[in-house]
Amino acid sequence: MSHILKIPDDLYAALQEAANASGLTPLDWIAAHLGKNGEGKADSTSARTLADLFAGHLGRIRSGGKEPLSERCGELFTAYLKSKKDSGSL
């Protein structure tokens, strides 16, 4: 079964913009924001963004090694890219 909703143009434009920003169709955007409970809000157990998912977990993931992986990331990545370019594999 399907239904037709009539909404004002300005509200549809805002819906379309929000959906585009999320990479969703307007229908998928509405469904994502209703959540599984259908009560007009997202299900509280599901994270909306990676930031929400990892909130409160910063520094709790260990790589198993002793090297500080979160220090100088930009500098190390730049050096890695330069070495790949210098070797001709970038």
NULUMLUM-866456 format. One record per atom (N, C-alpha, C): residue in one letter; z, x, y; residue number from 1. Coordinates in pm, whole numbers, plus 50000, padded with zeros to 5 digits. Atoms other than C-alpha are relative to their C-alpha. Example, Ala and Ser with C-alpha at 12.3 -4.5 7.8 and 13.67 -1.06 7.14 Angstrom:
residues 2
+------+-------+-------+-------+-----+
: type :    up :  east : north : seq :
+------+-------+-------+-------+-----+
:    a : 50000 : 50089 : 49881 :   1 :
:    a : 50780 : 51230 : 49550 :   1 :
:    a : 50000 : 50090 : 50120 :   1 :
:    s : 49994 : 49918 : 49881 :   2 :
:    s : 50714 : 51367 : 49894 :   2 :
:    s : 50073 : 49923 : 50109 :   2 :
+------+-------+-------+-------+-----+
***
This chain:
residues 90
+------+-------+-------+-------+-----+
: type :    up :  east : north : seq :
+------+-------+-------+-------+-----+
:    m : 50000 : 50084 : 49883 :   1 :
:    m : 50000 : 50000 : 50000 :   1 :
:    m : 50000 : 50089 : 50124 :   1 :
:    s : 50003 : 49925 : 49875 :   2 :
:    s : 49925 : 50126 : 50351 :   2 :
:    s : 50020 : 49903 : 50116 :   2 :
:    h : 49973 : 50079 : 49881 :   3 :
:    h : 50012 : 50006 : 50700 :   3 :
:    h : 49935 : 50067 : 50120 :   3 :
:    i : 50057 : 49949 : 49876 :   4 :
:    i : 49862 : 50047 : 51045 :   4 :
:    i : 50107 : 49991 : 50108 :   4 :
:    l : 49906 : 49996 : 49888 :   5 :
:    l : 50082 : 50154 : 51336 :   5 :
:    l : 49920 : 50010 : 50129 :   5 :
:    k : 50061 : 49989 : 49868 :   6 :
:    k : 49981 : 50100 : 51697 :   6 :
:    k : 50101 : 50070 : 50090 :   6 :
:    i : 49913 : 49925 : 49910 :   7 :
:    i : 50129 : 50363 : 51926 :   7 :
:    i : 49922 : 50036 : 50126 :   7 :
:    p : 50069 : 49967 : 49875 :   8 :
:    p : 50051 : 50446 : 52289 :   8 :
:    p : 49929 : 50135 : 49991 :   8 :
:    d : 50080 : 49878 : 50002 :   9 :
:    d : 49795 : 50719 : 52357 :   9 :
:    d : 50083 : 50125 : 50031 :   9 :
:    d : 49921 : 49883 : 49964 :  10 :
:    d : 50049 : 50951 : 52521 :  10 :
:    d : 50094 : 50042 : 49887 :  10 :
:    l : 49914 : 49969 : 50114 :  11 :
:    l : 50282 : 50927 : 52221 :  11 :
:    l : 49918 : 50062 : 49886 :  11 :
:    y : 50086 : 49942 : 50104 :  12 :
:    y : 49993 : 50994 : 51981 :  12 :
:    y : 49958 : 50142 : 50037 :  12 :
:    a : 50038 : 49866 : 49957 :  13 :
:    a : 49885 : 51294 : 52190 :  13 :
:    a : 50115 : 50099 : 49974 :  13 :
:    a : 49884 : 49914 : 50026 :  14 :
:    a : 50239 : 51436 : 52166 :  14 :
:    a : 50017 : 50024 : 49850 :  14 :
:    l : 49993 : 49988 : 50145 :  15 :
:    l : 50242 : 51369 : 51791 :  15 :
:    l : 49894 : 50097 : 49949 :  15 :
:    q : 50110 : 49913 : 50041 :  16 :
:    q : 49905 : 51539 : 51748 :  16 :
:    q : 50028 : 50145 : 50038 :  16 :
:    e : 49967 : 49864 : 49955 :  17 :
:    e : 50021 : 51841 : 51950 :  17 :
:    e : 50108 : 50062 : 49912 :  17 :
:    a : 49892 : 49949 : 50085 :  18 :
:    a : 50340 : 51877 : 51746 :  18 :
:    a : 49949 : 50029 : 49859 :  18 :
:    a : 50057 : 49981 : 50134 :  19 :
:    a : 50148 : 51837 : 51421 :  19 :
:    a : 49912 : 50124 : 49996 :  19 :
:    n : 50088 : 49883 : 49994 :  20 :
:    n : 49887 : 52096 : 51523 :  20 :
:    n : 50081 : 50129 : 50006 :  20 :
:    a : 49916 : 49881 : 49987 :  21 :
:    a : 50160 : 52342 : 51621 :  21 :
:    a : 50066 : 50036 : 49867 :  21 :
:    s : 49939 : 49976 : 50130 :  22 :
:    s : 50309 : 52302 : 51273 :  22 :
:    s : 49898 : 50021 : 49890 :  22 :
:    g : 50105 : 49988 : 50101 :  23 :
:    g : 49973 : 52320 : 51095 :  23 :
:    g : 49994 : 49880 : 49906 :  23 :
:    l : 49996 : 50122 : 50082 :  24 :
:    l : 50012 : 51963 : 50970 :  24 :
:    l : 49913 : 49892 : 50062 :  24 :
:    t : 50063 : 50120 : 49946 :  25 :
:    t : 49834 : 51634 : 51008 :  25 :
:    t : 50111 : 49916 : 50062 :  25 :
:    p : 49895 : 50086 : 49944 :  26 :
:    p : 50016 : 51371 : 51215 :  26 :
:    p : 50080 : 49926 : 49891 :  26 :
:    l : 49930 : 50070 : 50108 :  27 :
:    l : 50098 : 51180 : 50895 :  27 :
:    l : 50096 : 50093 : 49926 :  27 :
:    d : 49912 : 49904 : 50067 :  28 :
:    d : 50237 : 51491 : 50724 :  28 :
:    d : 50117 : 50041 : 50089 :  28 :
:    w : 49893 : 49964 : 49908 :  29 :
:    w : 50437 : 51577 : 51037 :  29 :
:    w : 50108 : 49893 : 50000 :  29 :
:    i : 49904 : 50111 : 50004 :  30 :
:    i : 50599 : 51233 : 51037 :  30 :
:    i : 50079 : 50004 : 49870 :  30 :
:    a : 49933 : 49996 : 50130 :  31 :
:    a : 50675 : 51259 : 50666 :  31 :
:    a : 50100 : 50115 : 49992 :  31 :
:    a : 49910 : 49884 : 50003 :  32 :
:    a : 50827 : 51605 : 50710 :  32 :
:    a : 50125 : 49976 : 50083 :  32 :
:    h : 49886 : 50024 : 49913 :  33 :
:    h : 51052 : 51484 : 50989 :  33 :
:    h : 50085 : 49881 : 49957 :  33 :
:    l : 49919 : 50108 : 50055 :  34 :
:    l : 51164 : 51173 : 50808 :  34 :
:    l : 50091 : 50052 : 49889 :  34 :
:    g : 49921 : 49946 : 50111 :  35 :
:    g : 51288 : 51378 : 50515 :  35 :
:    g : 49997 : 49906 : 49881 :  35 :
:    k : 50001 : 50078 : 50124 :  36 :
:    k : 51353 : 51245 : 50169 :  36 :
:    k : 50082 : 49872 : 50011 :  36 :
:    n : 49915 : 50117 : 49990 :  37 :
:    n : 51617 : 50998 : 50282 :  37 :
:    n : 49936 : 49886 : 50079 :  37 :
:    g : 50071 : 50104 : 49927 :  38 :
:    g : 51374 : 50809 : 50509 :  38 :
:    g : 50079 : 49938 : 50112 :  38 :
:    e : 49915 : 50057 : 49897 :  39 :
:    e : 51642 : 50756 : 50773 :  39 :
:    e : 49970 : 50057 : 50138 :  39 :
:    g : 50037 : 49951 : 49870 :  40 :
:    g : 51456 : 50914 : 51061 :  40 :
:    g : 50051 : 50138 : 50032 :  40 :
:    k : 49956 : 49863 : 49978 :  41 :
:    k : 51601 : 51260 : 51017 :  41 :
:    k : 49972 : 50081 : 49875 :  41 :
:    a : 50030 : 49913 : 50114 :  42 :
:    a : 51526 : 51557 : 50799 :  42 :
:    a : 50119 : 50005 : 49906 :  42 :
:    d : 49897 : 49985 : 50101 :  43 :
:    d : 51720 : 51594 : 50478 :  43 :
:    d : 50085 : 50121 : 50036 :  43 :
:    s : 49914 : 49893 : 49953 :  44 :
:    s : 52021 : 51809 : 50567 :  44 :
:    s : 50002 : 50121 : 49908 :  44 :
:    t : 50001 : 49886 : 50092 :  45 :
:    t : 51976 : 52030 : 50260 :  45 :
:    t : 49876 : 50084 : 50012 :  45 :
:    s : 50123 : 49922 : 49988 :  46 :
:    s : 51628 : 52144 : 50358 :  46 :
:    s : 49994 : 50069 : 50135 :  46 :
:    a : 50013 : 49923 : 49876 :  47 :
:    a : 51573 : 52418 : 50616 :  47 :
:    a : 49866 : 49968 : 50064 :  47 :
:    r : 50123 : 50032 : 49930 :  48 :
:    r : 51312 : 52351 : 50882 :  48 :
:    r : 49920 : 50125 : 50032 :  48 :
:    t : 50068 : 49875 : 49970 :  49 :
:    t : 51231 : 52713 : 50965 :  49 :
:    t : 50064 : 50111 : 49918 :  49 :
:    l : 49939 : 49886 : 50068 :  50 :
:    l : 51292 : 53056 : 50813 :  50 :
:    l : 50131 : 50038 : 50067 :  50 :
:    a : 49875 : 49969 : 49929 :  51 :
:    a : 51554 : 53110 : 51083 :  51 :
:    a : 50112 : 49909 : 49952 :  51 :
:    d : 49900 : 50093 : 50053 :  52 :
:    d : 51734 : 52796 : 50961 :  52 :
:    d : 50041 : 50039 : 49858 :  52 :
:    l : 49974 : 49964 : 50139 :  53 :
:    l : 51703 : 52908 : 50601 :  53 :
:    l : 50091 : 50121 : 49987 :  53 :
:    f : 49923 : 49877 : 50009 :  54 :
:    f : 51849 : 53253 : 50666 :  54 :
:    f : 50122 : 50003 : 50093 :  54 :
:    a : 49886 : 50003 : 49908 :  55 :
:    a : 52110 : 53145 : 50924 :  55 :
:    a : 50129 : 50029 : 49923 :  55 :
:    g : 49874 : 49965 : 50062 :  56 :
:    g : 52444 : 53302 : 50837 :  56 :
:    g : 49988 : 50098 : 49886 :  56 :
:    h : 50020 : 49908 : 50113 :  57 :
:    h : 52290 : 53537 : 50579 :  57 :
:    h : 49953 : 50137 : 50044 :  57 :
:    l : 50046 : 49872 : 49949 :  58 :
:    l : 52197 : 53828 : 50803 :  58 :
:    l : 50084 : 50113 : 49944 :  58 :
:    g : 49930 : 49884 : 50052 :  59 :
:    g : 52285 : 54155 : 50637 :  59 :
:    g : 50058 : 49981 : 49861 :  59 :
:    r : 49941 : 50027 : 50131 :  60 :
:    r : 52377 : 53997 : 50304 :  60 :
:    r : 49904 : 50029 : 49885 :  60 :
:    i : 50098 : 49970 : 50105 :  61 :
:    i : 52060 : 54092 : 50116 :  61 :
:    i : 49994 : 50150 : 49985 :  61 :
:    r : 50000 : 49856 : 50025 :  62 :
:    r : 52074 : 54435 : 49956 :  62 :
:    r : 49876 : 50038 : 49919 :  62 :
:    s : 50120 : 49955 : 50068 :  63 :
:    s : 51773 : 54632 : 49841 :  63 :
:    s : 50033 : 50079 : 49874 :  63 :
:    g : 49961 : 49918 : 50114 :  64 :
:    g : 51970 : 54834 : 49587 :  64 :
:    g : 49999 : 50148 : 50033 :  64 :
:    g : 50006 : 49860 : 49959 :  65 :
:    g : 51895 : 55158 : 49769 :  65 :
:    g : 50106 : 50030 : 50104 :  65 :
:    k : 49901 : 49959 : 49901 :  66 :
:    k : 52107 : 55354 : 50012 :  66 :
:    k : 49941 : 50015 : 50139 :  66 :
:    e : 50064 : 49982 : 49871 :  67 :
:    e : 51851 : 55378 : 50293 :  67 :
:    e : 50018 : 49874 : 50087 :  67 :
:    p : 49984 : 50113 : 49909 :  68 :
:    p : 51906 : 55156 : 50602 :  68 :
:    p : 49864 : 49939 : 50034 :  68 :
:    l : 50134 : 50056 : 49986 :  69 :
:    l : 51597 : 54935 : 50581 :  69 :
:    l : 49978 : 49929 : 50134 :  69 :
:    s : 50018 : 50077 : 49877 :  70 :
:    s : 51661 : 54743 : 50903 :  70 :
:    s : 50004 : 50086 : 50125 :  70 :
:    e : 49996 : 49913 : 49883 :  71 :
:    e : 51680 : 55047 : 51131 :  71 :
:    e : 49861 : 50062 : 50023 :  71 :
:    r : 50126 : 49937 : 49958 :  72 :
:    r : 51373 : 55175 : 51322 :  72 :
:    r : 49878 : 49939 : 49932 :  72 :
:    c : 50111 : 50065 : 50071 :  73 :
:    c : 51143 : 54920 : 51156 :  73 :
:    c : 49867 : 50017 : 50073 :  73 :
:    g : 50125 : 49989 : 49923 :  74 :
:    g : 50884 : 54923 : 51436 :  74 :
:    g : 49945 : 50142 : 49997 :  74 :
:    e : 50041 : 49860 : 50000 :  75 :
:    e : 50875 : 55302 : 51452 :  75 :
:    e : 49946 : 50042 : 49863 :  75 :
:    l : 50043 : 49965 : 50136 :  76 :
:    l : 50847 : 55339 : 51075 :  76 :
:    l : 49868 : 49932 : 49963 :  76 :
:    f : 50123 : 50072 : 50031 :  77 :
:    f : 50576 : 55073 : 51047 :  77 :
:    f : 49882 : 50062 : 50075 :  77 :
:    t : 50105 : 49935 : 49922 :  78 :
:    t : 50375 : 55237 : 51326 :  78 :
:    t : 49958 : 50132 : 49937 :  78 :
:    a : 50031 : 49872 : 50066 :  79 :
:    a : 50400 : 55575 : 51153 :  79 :
:    a : 49923 : 49976 : 49870 :  79 :
:    y : 50070 : 50034 : 50125 :  80 :
:    y : 50290 : 55413 : 50825 :  80 :
:    y : 49854 : 49964 : 50029 :  80 :
:    l : 50137 : 50039 : 49966 :  81 :
:    l : 49985 : 55254 : 50990 :  81 :
:    l : 49918 : 50119 : 50046 :  81 :
:    k : 50071 : 49880 : 49955 :  82 :
:    k : 49895 : 55583 : 51158 :  82 :
:    k : 49960 : 50086 : 49881 :  82 :
:    s : 50034 : 49919 : 50117 :  83 :
:    s : 49911 : 55766 : 50825 :  83 :
:    s : 49887 : 49936 : 49919 :  83 :
:    k : 50108 : 50070 : 50070 :  84 :
:    k : 49690 : 55498 : 50664 :  84 :
:    k : 49867 : 50019 : 50074 :  84 :
:    k : 50122 : 49982 : 49921 :  85 :
:    k : 49439 : 55528 : 50950 :  85 :
:    k : 49949 : 50144 : 49986 :  85 :
:    d : 50039 : 49859 : 50010 :  86 :
:    d : 49441 : 55910 : 50934 :  86 :
:    d : 49940 : 50032 : 49863 :  86 :
:    s : 50053 : 49974 : 50133 :  87 :
:    s : 49375 : 55899 : 50560 :  87 :
:    s : 49870 : 49923 : 49973 :  87 :
:    g : 50125 : 50075 : 50014 :  88 :
:    g : 49082 : 55660 : 50614 :  88 :
:    g : 50012 : 49875 : 49915 :  88 :
:    s : 49986 : 50118 : 50085 :  89 :
:    s : 49231 : 55374 : 50415 :  89 :
:    s : 50048 : 49877 : 50079 :  89 :
:    l : 49965 : 50117 : 49919 :  90 :
:    l : 49291 : 55136 : 50705 :  90 :
:    l : 49878 : 49950 : 50071 :  90 :
+------+-------+-------+-------+-----+
***
